[in-house]
């Protein structure tokens, strides 16, 4: 009997289209190529085309391999995968581990079995590259932490320094502030500013306040409006005693002066800042001087006031040589603020004071928070205030937000008269003036003054006969 020989890979049948032969395996839609042959044994089966495409089908324990574009799907027991050798990219699956491999030195890896290894999805690099990248990231991270720590230390140091300096400020605790019933200016902060002619550095009381201003800050917009109350204004300065407004500070210090403003003007002031001559001089000099347009008459009186101002402060001076725009030193600016014997008299004097304050504010604002810190530090010996360190720092930190948009003098309707308190500026109907003031400061059109203001207004009419 003729011995049957096992078919091997060398024994091939030309595929052609032989009837009854096993069907040739190929991709759907692919054409049968010339020279193709097929083979089959218990382990292997497939289709091979030896043309230019060199495509083959091979299945062994469940798998498919195509050698044309070098793509294929491979399955071997629990291992499953897809391999593509052209762009050297492939997908590999092995049991519970799944991943995507790209042969350019980087790979994408997903592990379902181990949540600590790129749970969900992750990105994998070759060990050397991964280590180098990790070291670079750690180095950058350390630098970032160091920079943040350095900034934090600087902020803390500056804060401590600022608090230490501000602790030197003369602070006054106000106890009995009077505010008329129903008065609360929501959205605004109103602060009283006083300038005193103190020859001995006493800022508490005992001296008249040459400068009386209301600084009204719009908390939302940062707009600041300044209103000067003429120092000779005839008002209720203390519990029914009518006199010049500047006498309130002399008789009861900042507390009485604030109460005078609140009662007569329907305000809600709870804080103040008081300075003397030296504060203005130091501030202007530290900021490098200010530019002011001077008339011939102002130059004459400015130089005259320089003599007394120098005697009071001990600061040397030079006369201003001419009118026009002049760059004034601190003592020259202070002398300019004191001029009252020109056209406009005391009304014009308060206008000059507001102008100098605007110039100081603009120059300080240009220097930023650090420049303002130096300014405050220099002026500390010449300041009294009720503001806390925190409040002063907050105001300084927001200096870039603020802008002085306008200034005015009060009262609007007035008449100079010699009354029981001497030569005074008498408000022509105080209630009407207060209504105008609230329209200006708080945009309260048609404001109706409180009963307290109305009573004071009537009393002024009774005392002076001016209405």
C-alpha positions in Angstrom: 0.0 0.0 0.0 1.3 3.3 -1.0 2.3 5.2 2.2 0.4 8.4 2.6 2.7 11.4 3.0 1.7 14.3 5.3 1.2 17.5 3.5 3.8 20.1 4.5 4.3 23.7 3.8 6.4 22.7 0.8 3.4 20.9 -0.7 1.3 23.6 -2.3 -1.8 23.7 -4.5 -2.0 26.6 -6.9 -5.1 28.3 -5.7 -6.7 29.2 -9.0 -10.4 28.4 -8.8 -10.2 24.6 -8.5 -13.7 23.1 -8.0 -14.1 21.3 -4.7 -10.8 22.7 -3.3 -10.7 24.7 -0.1 -11.7 28.3 -0.6 -8.9 30.8 -0.6 -9.0 33.3 2.3 -8.7 37.0 1.5 -9.9 40.3 2.7 -13.4 41.2 1.6 -13.4 43.0 -1.7 -9.7 42.1 -2.4 -8.9 40.7 -5.8 -7.3 37.2 -6.3 -3.7 37.9 -7.2 -1.5 36.0 -9.7 0.9 33.5 -8.1 -1.2 33.1 -5.0 -1.1 29.9 -3.2 -2.7 28.5 -0.1 -1.6 25.9 2.5 -3.1 24.3 5.4 -2.1 22.0 8.2 -3.4 21.4 11.7 -1.5 24.4 13.0 -1.6 26.9 10.2 -3.9 28.1 7.5 -3.7 31.1 5.3 -3.5 32.8 2.0 -0.4 34.3 0.4 -0.1 36.5 -2.6 3.4 36.9 -3.9 2.8 39.9 -6.1 3.9 43.4 -5.4 1.4 43.7 -2.6 2.8 40.6 -0.8 -0.4 40.1 1.0 -1.1 36.9 3.1 -3.6 35.6 5.4 -2.4 33.5 8.3 -4.4 32.0 11.1 -2.9 30.0 13.9 -4.8 29.6 17.1 -7.1 32.4 16.0 -5.2 35.2 14.2 -4.9 37.3 11.1 -1.8 38.7 9.5 -1.5 40.8 6.3 2.0 41.5 5.0 1.1 44.1 2.4 0.7 47.2 4.4 2.1 45.2 7.3 -1.0 45.3 9.3 -2.6 42.4 11.2 -4.7 41.2 14.1 -3.1 38.6 16.4 -4.9 36.4 18.9 -3.2 33.8 21.0 -5.1 32.4 23.9 -5.6 35.1 26.5 -3.4 37.5 24.5 -5.1 39.6 21.9 -3.7 42.4 19.9 -3.5 44.4 16.8 -0.2 45.1 15.2 0.7 47.6 12.5 4.2 47.7 11.3 4.2 50.4 8.6 4.0 53.6 10.7 5.2 51.4 13.6 2.2 51.8 15.6 0.1 49.1 17.2 -2.4 48.1 19.8 -1.7 45.3 22.2 -4.0 43.5 24.6 -2.8 41.0 27.1 -5.3 39.7 29.6 -6.5 42.5 31.9 -3.8 44.9 30.7 -4.5 46.9 27.6 -2.3 49.5 26.0 -1.4 51.3 22.9 2.2 51.2 21.7 3.9 53.5 19.3 7.5 52.8 18.3 8.8 56.3 18.4 10.1 56.2 22.0 6.8 56.9 23.6 3.8 54.8 24.4 0.3 55.0 25.7 -0.6 52.5 28.5 -3.7 51.6 30.3 -3.9 49.1 33.2 -7.3 48.0 34.4 -5.9 45.5 36.8 -3.7 47.9 38.8 -5.3 51.2 39.8 -2.0 52.5 40.9 -0.5 52.3 37.4 -2.0 55.0 35.3 -5.5 54.1 36.3 -8.0 54.8 33.4 -5.5 56.2 30.9 -1.9 57.2 31.1 1.2 58.1 29.1 4.4 56.1 29.2 7.9 57.0 28.1 10.9 54.8 27.9 12.7 54.6 31.3 15.6 56.9 30.4 13.4 59.6 28.9 10.9 59.3 31.7 13.5 59.7 34.3 15.0 62.8 32.6 11.6 64.3 32.1 10.7 63.6 35.8 13.9 65.2 37.0 13.3 68.3 34.9 9.7 68.6 36.2 10.9 68.2 39.8 13.6 70.9 39.2 11.0 73.3 37.8 8.7 72.5 40.6 11.3 73.3 43.2 12.1 76.6 41.5 8.4 77.6 41.5 8.0 76.7 45.1 11.2 78.7 46.0 9.9 81.7 44.1 6.5 81.6 45.8 8.2 81.3 49.2 10.4 84.2 48.4 7.5 86.4 47.4 5.5 85.3 50.5 8.5 86.2 52.7 8.8 89.6 51.1 5.1 90.3 51.5 5.2 89.3 55.2 8.4 91.3 55.7 6.9 94.4 54.1 3.7 93.9 56.1 5.5 93.6 59.4 7.7 96.7 58.5 4.6 98.7 57.6 2.8 97.7 60.8 5.9 98.6 62.8 6.1 102.0 61.2 2.4 102.7 61.5 2.5 101.8 65.2 4.4 105.1 65.6 1.4 107.1 64.3 -0.3 109.2 66.9 -3.6 107.4 67.2 -6.8 108.9 68.8 -9.7 106.7 69.9 -12.9 108.5 69.2 -15.6 107.7 71.8 -18.6 110.0 71.5 -19.2 110.6 67.8 -22.6 112.2 67.1 -24.5 111.3 63.9 -27.9 112.7 63.2 -30.8 110.3 63.2 -31.3 108.3 60.0 -28.0 109.4 58.4 -26.0 106.6 56.8 -24.3 107.1 53.4 -24.2 103.5 52.0 -21.4 103.0 49.4 -19.3 106.0 50.6 -16.7 106.5 53.2 -16.3 110.0 54.6 -13.2 111.1 56.4 -12.4 114.4 58.0 -9.1 116.1 57.2 -7.7 118.8 59.5 -4.7 121.0 59.1 -3.6 122.8 62.2 -1.3 125.7 62.8 0.5 124.0 65.7 3.7 125.8 66.7 4.6 123.2 69.3 3.5 120.0 67.6 0.3 119.6 69.5 -2.2 118.0 67.2 -4.9 116.9 69.8 -6.5 120.2 70.6 -5.8 123.8 71.8 -5.2 125.1 68.3 -7.5 126.2 65.6 -7.9 124.1 62.4 -6.8 126.3 59.5 -7.9 123.6 57.1 -11.2 121.7 57.4 -12.0 119.2 54.6 -14.5 116.4 54.0 -12.9 113.6 51.9 -15.7 111.5 50.4 -14.7 108.2 48.8 -17.0 106.3 46.5 -16.2 102.7 47.5 -17.3 101.3 44.2 -15.7 103.7 41.7 -12.8 104.9 43.8 -13.7 108.5 43.0 -12.8 111.1 45.6 -14.4 114.4 46.1 -13.0 117.0 48.5 -15.1 119.7 50.1 -13.4 122.5 52.1 -15.5 124.0 54.9 -14.5 127.6 55.2 -12.8 128.0 58.6 -14.8 131.1 59.5 -18.2 129.5 58.7 -20.8 130.4 61.3 -22.1 127.0 62.7 -23.2 125.2 65.8 -19.7 124.2 67.1 -20.8 122.5 70.3 -24.2 121.8 71.8 -25.9 125.0 70.7 -22.9 127.3 70.9 -22.5 129.1 67.6 -19.1 130.3 66.4 -16.5 129.9 63.7 -16.1 126.4 62.5 -12.3 126.3 63.2 -12.9 126.9 66.9 -14.4 123.4 67.4 -11.0 121.7 67.0 -9.4 124.1 69.4 -12.1 123.6 72.1 -12.5 119.8 71.8 -10.0 118.4 69.4 -10.9 116.1 66.4 -13.9 114.5 68.2 -15.7 117.8 68.6 -14.7 119.0 65.1 -16.2 115.8 63.6 -19.4 116.2 65.6 -19.6 119.7 64.3 -19.4 118.5 60.7 -21.9 115.6 61.3 -24.5 117.8 63.0 -24.4 120.8 60.7 -24.0 118.9 57.4 -25.9 115.6 57.9 -22.7 113.5 57.5 -21.7 110.2 59.0 -17.9 110.8 59.6 -16.3 108.4 62.1 -12.6 108.9 61.2 -10.1 111.7 60.7 -6.5 112.6 59.8 -4.8 115.7 61.2 -1.5 117.1 60.0 0.5 120.2 60.7 2.8 122.4 58.6 5.7 120.0 58.6 3.6 117.1 57.1 3.0 119.1 53.9 6.6 120.3 53.7 8.0 116.8 54.2 5.6 115.2 51.7 6.3 117.7 48.9 10.0 117.5 49.4 10.0 113.7 49.4 8.0 113.6 46.2 10.5 116.0 44.5 8.3 119.1 44.5 5.1 120.1 42.7 4.3 122.4 39.8 2.0 125.3 40.5 0.8 128.2 38.3 1.4 131.5 40.1 0.1 135.0 39.6 2.2 138.1 40.4 0.1 138.7 43.4 0.5 135.2 44.7 4.3 135.4 44.3 4.4 138.5 46.4 2.4 136.9 49.3 4.0 133.5 49.0 7.5 135.0 49.6 6.1 137.0 52.5 4.6 133.9 54.1 7.9 132.0 53.6 9.5 134.1 56.4 7.1 133.1 59.1 6.7 129.5 57.9 10.5 129.1 58.1 10.5 130.5 61.6 7.8 128.1 62.7 9.2 125.0 61.1 13.0 125.7 61.0 13.2 124.9 57.3 15.3 127.1 55.1 13.9 128.6 51.9 14.5 130.4 48.7 12.1 133.1 47.3 10.1 132.3 44.2 11.6 134.5 41.5 8.7 134.9 39.1 5.1 134.2 38.2 3.9 131.5 35.8 4.4 127.7 36.3 6.9 127.2 39.1 8.3 124.1 40.6 7.8 124.6 44.4 9.7 123.0 47.2 7.9 121.8 50.4 8.2 125.1 52.3 7.2 127.1 49.2 4.1 124.9 48.8 3.2 125.4 52.4 3.5 129.1 52.2 1.3 129.0 49.0 -1.4 127.2 51.0 -1.4 130.0 53.6 -2.0 132.9 51.3 -5.3 134.6 52.0 -4.8 138.3 51.2 -5.5 138.1 47.5 -8.7 138.4 45.4 -11.0 135.6 46.7 -9.6 135.9 50.2 -10.2 132.8 52.4 -12.3 131.1 49.7 -9.3 131.3 47.3 -7.0 130.1 50.1 -9.0 126.8 50.5 -8.9 126.4 46.8 -5.1 126.5 46.9 -5.0 124.0 49.7 -7.1 121.6 47.7 -4.9 122.1 44.7 -1.7 121.3 46.7 -3.4 118.2 48.1 -4.4 117.0 44.6 -0.7 117.5 43.4 0.6 115.5 46.4 -1.9 112.7 45.8 -1.0 112.5 42.1 2.7 112.4 42.8 2.3 109.8 45.5 0.0 107.7 43.2 2.7 107.8 40.5 5.2 106.2 42.9 2.9 103.3 43.8 2.5 101.5 47.1 6.2 101.4 47.9 6.6 105.2 47.3 3.5 105.8 49.4 4.9 103.7 52.2 8.0 105.9 52.3 5.8 109.0 52.3 3.8 107.8 55.2 6.9 106.8 57.1 8.3 110.3 56.7 5.1 112.1 57.7 4.3 109.8 60.7 5.6 112.3 63.4 3.3 115.0 62.0 0.1 113.0 61.8 -2.8 112.2 64.2 -5.5 109.8 63.1 -8.3 107.5 64.3 -7.6 105.0 61.4 -6.2 101.7 62.4 -3.0 100.2 60.9 -5.1 97.8 58.8 -7.3 100.6 57.5 -4.3 102.7 56.5 -2.6 99.8 54.8 -5.9 99.1 52.9 -6.1 102.7 51.7 -2.5 102.7 50.7 -2.8 99.4 48.8 -5.7 100.7 46.8 -4.1 104.1 45.9 -4.1 103.1 42.2 -7.9 102.7 42.3 -8.6 106.2 43.6 -8.8 109.5 41.8 -9.7 113.0 43.0 -12.4 114.0 40.5 -13.5 117.3 41.9 -13.3 119.8 44.8 -15.5 122.5 46.1 -15.9 124.9 49.0 -18.8 125.1 51.5 -21.2 126.9 52.0 -22.3 127.6 48.5 -24.6 130.4 49.3 -22.9 132.7 51.8 -22.5 136.1 53.1 -19.6 137.7 55.1 -20.9 139.4 58.2 -19.7 140.7 61.5 -21.8 138.8 64.0 -21.6 137.8 67.7 -18.6 135.5 66.9 -16.8 138.2 64.9 -16.2 138.3 61.2 -17.8 135.2 59.9 -19.0 133.5 56.7 -22.7 133.1 57.3 -24.5 130.3 55.3 -27.6 131.8 53.5 -30.0 129.1 54.6 -27.9 126.3 55.9 -30.6 123.7 55.1 -30.5 124.7 51.4 -26.7 124.5 51.4 -26.7 121.0 52.9 -29.2 119.9 50.3 -26.8 121.1 47.6 -23.8 119.4 49.3 -25.6 116.0 49.3 -26.4 116.4 45.7 -22.8 117.0 44.9 -21.2 114.3 47.2 -23.8 111.5 47.0 -25.9 112.3 43.9 -28.9 112.7 46.1 -31.1 115.1 44.1 -33.6 117.0 46.1 -32.2 115.8 49.4 -34.2 116.8 52.5 -32.0 117.8 55.4 -32.7 116.2 58.8 -34.6 117.9 61.6 -31.4 118.7 63.3 -30.0 120.6 60.4 -33.2 122.4 59.9 -33.2 123.6 63.5 -29.6 124.8 63.2 -30.4 126.6 60.0 -33.3 128.4 61.7 -31.1 129.3 64.6 -28.5 130.9 62.4 -31.2 133.0 60.8 -32.4 134.1 64.2 -28.8 134.9 65.4 -27.7 136.8 62.3 -30.8 137.9 60.5 -29.3 136.5 57.3 -31.6 134.2 55.3 
